[in-house]
Structures are given as C-alpha cells and as structure tokens.
Amino acid sequence: MSSLAIAGLVFACIFGASLLTMFLGRALPANHLNAESKDVVKLGLGVIATLTALVLGLLIASAKGTYDTQSNSVKQMSANVVLLDRLLARYGSETKELRELLHRGVTIIFDSLWPHDGQKATLTPGAAMTEMETFYDKLGEFSPKTDAQRVIKGRALDLTTELGQTRLRLAAQKDSSVPSPFLVVLVLWLVVLFGGYGLMAPRNATVVVVLIVCSLSISAALFLILELDRPFDGIVRVSSIPFQEALSRLGK
C-alpha cells in the first residue's frame, strides 16, 4: 500500500472516530459527562498523547536515519565512481575498454535506482553486479609495468570492492525500518485520542474544522515518515543529481 493511501486511511480512522464519539456523546447519561468524569478522561487522554508523541518521535528518527543512510551511500558511490575513472585514466591508454565497461555498469545502476518508465526502483543487484564483477576480473588481469601503475591498480581494486559493498548495502537496507506493529498501535492510540476529543468537544462547525486540521496534520506526519522510509520510491526520493554528475564525468 502506498504512503498516500495509508495516510488517507489514518485520516479517515481518526477523524471518523472523533465524529462518531461527538454524536454518540448525546446518548450518554448526564453524569458520564460531568466535570469529574471529564477530568478523568482528560487525564487518560494526556497519558495516551504522551505515548503517541514518543512513538511518533521514534518513527521519525528511524525513518530519517534510513533516508540519510541511503542518501549518503549514493553520494559515496558517486564519488568512488569518479575517482575510479580518474585512476584508470592515469594508468594509461590501455584502460579505455575498462572505462567503457565501468560506464555501462554505472549506467545500469542509475537506471535501476531511478527508472525512467515510472516503475519502482530495483535495489536488488542484478545486471549491474555482473558488469562490475567482469570489470573487477579484467582489472585484475592487468600487468603493471611501473610502481605508479601498481599503486593505481591496487587502489582501483579497492574502490571497485567498495562500490560493490555499497551497492549490496543499499539492497540490504531495502526493507522498511518502520515496524508494522508500531504503526498499528500508533493508529489505535490516535483513534482513542481523537475519539476522546470528540466525546468532550461541543458540537459546532469550529470544532469540526479544528478536528479536520488536526487529523490532516497527523496524517501528513505519518505520510512523511513512510516516504522517508522508502527513499527510492514515492515523492520524497534520494536525489539522483550526484549520480548524474558522476556519469557525466566518466570517460573524460
């Protein structure tokens, strides 16, 4: 289910709960809504509101951490690709075919992470990993003739290994960092919380508008959390600019 669909469902649940309790409150006996009863309800709602805020903060930190990690991995890959290409250029003219192979492999990685046909990003290594393995094998077959070439070859092999590790790390972190039980419990607390607000609220248009705004705000927060947790899908995506710039500099 998309982030927008989940946010819409949450909005419907919490706003629906507030409206339902607002109208069901008329059926309660008067002593259930006296000052003493409302004080107890407010106390309970305060506890739930505190717990909800703590869980929201935890989910935001977790989702933001996932987004930052993936974004940093992309930037690291971009820097390593450019550095690897420059090292091959310094090695000598015999690396021309190898640099073209590097360009093809990086292009495949780019197209898999930021597809142009509207499909979802593919984080699982496939053709790109095959290309990079071929690149590594061919690089290993080089026979350096000078000390400088030996140093360059060693560093190039290290960078190729780092590229592979980073790509595998992206794949390993593709699963959601937001546990489903956390999300379910959070929504249940929000339903109870807004249900309590509706129960104690007067029945007028101003209150309904405020409840709508609050429900939208909570839903928007959950939407952002889910978007940050999916860095290569949806609206909030990891920027492809570092990779584009790296690709434009390859072979030059």
C-alpha positions as CSV (number, residue, x, y, z in Angstrom):
1,M,0.0,0.0,0.0
2,S,1.3,3.5,-0.9
3,S,2.2,6.1,1.7
4,L,-0.6,8.3,0.5
5,A,-3.2,5.5,0.8
6,I,-2.0,4.7,4.3
7,A,-2.2,8.4,5.3
8,G,-5.7,8.7,3.9
9,L,-6.8,5.6,5.8
10,V,-5.4,7.0,9.0
11,F,-7.1,10.3,8.4
12,A,-10.4,8.5,7.9
13,C,-10.0,6.5,11.1
14,I,-9.1,9.2,13.5
15,F,-11.5,11.9,12.1
16,G,-14.2,9.3,11.9
17,A,-13.6,8.3,15.5
18,S,-13.9,11.9,16.6
19,L,-17.1,12.5,14.7
20,L,-18.6,9.2,15.9
21,T,-17.9,9.9,19.6
22,M,-19.1,13.5,19.2
23,F,-22.6,12.3,18.2
24,L,-22.6,9.3,20.4
25,G,-21.9,11.5,23.4
26,R,-25.5,12.7,23.2
27,A,-26.7,9.3,24.1
28,L,-24.7,9.1,27.3
29,P,-26.3,9.9,30.7
30,A,-25.5,13.3,32.0
31,N,-23.4,12.1,34.9
32,H,-21.0,10.5,32.4
33,L,-20.1,13.9,31.1
34,N,-19.9,15.9,34.3
35,A,-16.8,17.8,35.3
36,E,-15.4,15.0,37.4
37,S,-15.8,12.5,34.5
38,K,-14.2,14.9,32.1
39,D,-11.2,15.3,34.3
40,V,-10.6,11.6,34.4
41,V,-11.0,11.4,30.6
42,K,-8.6,14.3,30.1
43,L,-6.0,12.6,32.4
44,G,-6.2,9.3,30.4
45,L,-6.0,11.2,27.1
46,G,-2.9,13.0,28.4
47,V,-1.2,9.7,29.0
48,I,-2.1,8.4,25.5
49,A,-1.0,11.7,23.9
50,T,2.4,11.4,25.6
51,L,2.9,7.8,24.5
52,T,1.8,8.8,21.0
53,A,4.3,11.6,20.8
54,L,7.1,9.3,22.0
55,V,6.3,6.7,19.3
56,L,6.0,9.4,16.6
57,G,9.4,10.7,17.5
58,L,10.9,7.2,17.4
59,L,9.4,6.5,14.0
60,I,10.6,9.9,12.6
61,A,14.1,9.3,13.9
62,S,14.1,5.7,12.4
63,A,12.8,6.8,9.0
64,K,15.1,9.8,8.8
65,G,18.0,7.6,9.7
66,T,17.1,5.2,6.8
67,Y,16.8,8.1,4.3
68,D,20.1,9.7,5.4
69,T,22.0,6.3,5.2
70,Q,20.7,5.6,1.7
71,S,21.4,9.2,0.6
72,N,25.0,9.0,1.9
73,S,25.5,5.7,0.2
74,V,24.5,7.2,-3.1
75,K,26.9,10.1,-2.6
76,Q,29.7,7.7,-1.6
77,M,29.1,5.6,-4.7
78,S,29.2,8.7,-7.0
79,A,32.5,9.9,-5.5
80,N,34.1,6.4,-5.8
81,V,32.9,6.1,-9.4
82,V,34.5,9.4,-10.5
83,L,37.7,8.6,-8.5
84,L,37.9,5.1,-10.1
85,D,37.6,6.5,-13.6
86,R,40.3,9.1,-13.0
87,L,42.6,6.5,-11.6
88,L,42.1,4.4,-14.7
89,A,42.8,7.4,-16.9
90,R,46.1,8.0,-15.1
91,Y,47.0,4.3,-15.5
92,G,47.3,4.6,-19.3
93,S,45.5,4.3,-22.6
94,E,45.1,0.5,-22.2
95,T,42.3,1.1,-19.8
96,K,40.0,2.6,-22.4
97,E,37.9,-0.5,-22.7
98,L,37.8,-0.9,-19.0
99,R,36.5,2.7,-18.5
100,E,33.7,2.0,-21.1
101,L,32.8,-1.1,-19.1
102,L,32.7,1.0,-15.9
103,H,30.4,3.5,-17.7
104,R,28.0,0.7,-18.7
105,G,27.9,-0.7,-15.2
106,V,27.2,2.6,-13.6
107,T,24.5,3.4,-16.1
108,I,22.7,0.2,-15.3
109,I,22.9,1.1,-11.6
110,F,21.5,4.5,-12.3
111,D,18.6,3.1,-14.4
112,S,17.7,0.6,-11.7
113,L,17.7,3.1,-8.8
114,W,15.9,5.9,-10.8
115,P,13.9,4.2,-13.6
116,H,12.5,6.5,-16.3
117,D,9.5,4.4,-17.2
118,G,7.5,5.0,-14.0
119,Q,8.4,1.6,-12.5
120,K,9.6,1.1,-8.9
121,A,13.3,1.3,-8.2
122,T,15.2,-2.0,-8.1
123,L,17.5,-2.2,-5.2
124,T,18.5,-5.9,-5.7
125,P,21.8,-6.1,-7.6
126,G,21.4,-7.8,-11.0
127,A,23.0,-6.9,-14.3
128,A,25.0,-4.1,-12.7
129,M,26.7,-6.6,-10.3
130,T,27.6,-8.8,-13.3
131,E,29.1,-5.9,-15.1
132,M,31.1,-4.9,-12.1
133,E,32.3,-8.4,-11.5
134,T,33.5,-8.6,-15.1
135,F,35.2,-5.2,-14.6
136,Y,37.0,-6.4,-11.5
137,D,38.2,-9.6,-13.2
138,K,39.6,-7.6,-16.2
139,L,41.2,-5.1,-13.9
140,G,42.9,-7.9,-12.0
141,E,44.4,-9.2,-15.3
142,F,46.4,-6.0,-15.8
143,S,50.1,-6.3,-15.5
144,P,51.6,-3.0,-14.2
145,K,54.9,-2.0,-15.6
146,T,55.8,0.8,-13.2
147,D,55.4,1.4,-9.5
148,A,52.8,4.1,-10.2
149,Q,50.7,1.7,-12.1
150,R,51.0,-0.9,-9.4
151,V,49.7,1.6,-6.8
152,I,46.9,2.7,-9.1
153,K,45.8,-0.9,-9.8
154,G,45.7,-1.7,-6.1
155,R,43.7,1.4,-5.3
156,A,41.4,0.8,-8.3
157,L,40.7,-2.8,-7.0
158,D,39.9,-1.4,-3.5
159,L,37.5,1.2,-5.0
160,T,35.8,-1.5,-7.0
161,T,35.3,-3.6,-3.9
162,E,33.9,-0.6,-2.1
163,L,31.4,0.1,-4.9
164,G,30.2,-3.5,-4.7
165,Q,29.9,-3.3,-0.9
166,T,27.9,0.0,-1.1
167,R,25.6,-1.4,-3.7
168,L,24.9,-4.5,-1.6
169,R,24.3,-2.3,1.4
170,L,21.6,-0.5,-0.5
171,A,19.9,-3.8,-1.2
172,A,20.3,-5.0,2.4
173,Q,18.5,-1.8,3.6
174,K,15.6,-2.0,1.2
175,D,13.2,-3.4,3.9
176,S,11.1,-0.9,5.9
177,S,12.6,0.4,9.2
178,V,9.1,1.2,10.5
179,P,7.8,-1.9,12.2
180,S,4.2,-2.6,11.3
181,P,3.2,-3.3,15.0
182,F,4.4,0.2,15.9
183,L,2.3,1.7,13.2
184,V,-0.8,-0.3,14.1
185,V,-0.5,0.6,17.8
186,L,0.1,4.2,17.0
187,V,-3.1,4.4,14.9
188,L,-5.1,2.7,17.6
189,W,-3.8,5.3,20.1
190,L,-4.7,8.1,17.7
191,V,-8.2,6.7,17.3
192,V,-8.7,6.6,21.0
193,L,-7.2,10.0,21.5
194,F,-9.4,11.7,18.8
195,G,-12.4,9.7,20.0
196,G,-11.9,11.2,23.5
197,Y,-11.5,14.7,22.0
198,G,-14.8,14.3,20.1
199,L,-16.6,13.0,23.2
200,M,-15.8,16.1,25.2
201,A,-16.0,18.7,22.4
202,P,-19.0,20.9,21.8
203,R,-20.9,20.2,18.6
204,N,-20.3,23.1,16.3
205,A,-18.6,23.9,13.0
206,T,-15.5,25.4,14.5
207,V,-14.7,22.2,16.5
208,V,-15.2,20.1,13.4
209,V,-12.8,22.3,11.4
210,V,-10.2,22.0,14.1
211,L,-10.6,18.3,14.3
212,I,-10.2,18.1,10.5
213,V,-7.0,20.2,10.6
214,C,-5.5,18.1,13.4
215,S,-6.4,14.8,11.7
216,L,-4.8,16.1,8.5
217,S,-1.7,17.2,10.4
218,I,-1.3,13.7,12.0
219,S,-1.9,12.0,8.6
220,A,0.7,14.3,6.9
221,A,3.3,13.4,9.6
222,L,2.7,9.7,9.0
223,F,2.9,10.2,5.3
224,L,6.3,11.9,5.6
225,I,7.5,9.1,7.9
226,L,6.6,6.5,5.4
227,E,8.0,8.5,2.5
228,L,11.4,8.9,4.3
229,D,11.3,5.1,4.9
230,R,11.1,4.5,1.2
231,P,14.0,6.6,-0.2
232,F,13.8,5.4,-3.8
233,D,10.0,5.3,-4.2
234,G,7.2,7.8,-3.8
235,I,7.5,11.6,-3.6
236,V,10.4,12.1,-1.2
237,R,13.3,10.4,-3.0
238,V,17.0,10.3,-2.7
239,S,18.4,12.8,-5.2
240,S,19.9,11.4,-8.4
241,I,22.0,14.5,-9.0
242,P,25.3,13.2,-7.5
243,F,25.0,10.1,-9.7
244,Q,24.1,12.1,-12.8
245,E,27.1,14.3,-12.3
246,A,29.3,11.3,-11.8
247,L,28.0,9.8,-15.1
248,S,28.6,13.0,-17.0
249,R,32.3,13.0,-15.9
250,L,33.1,9.4,-16.8
251,G,35.4,8.9,-19.8
252,K,36.6,12.5,-19.9
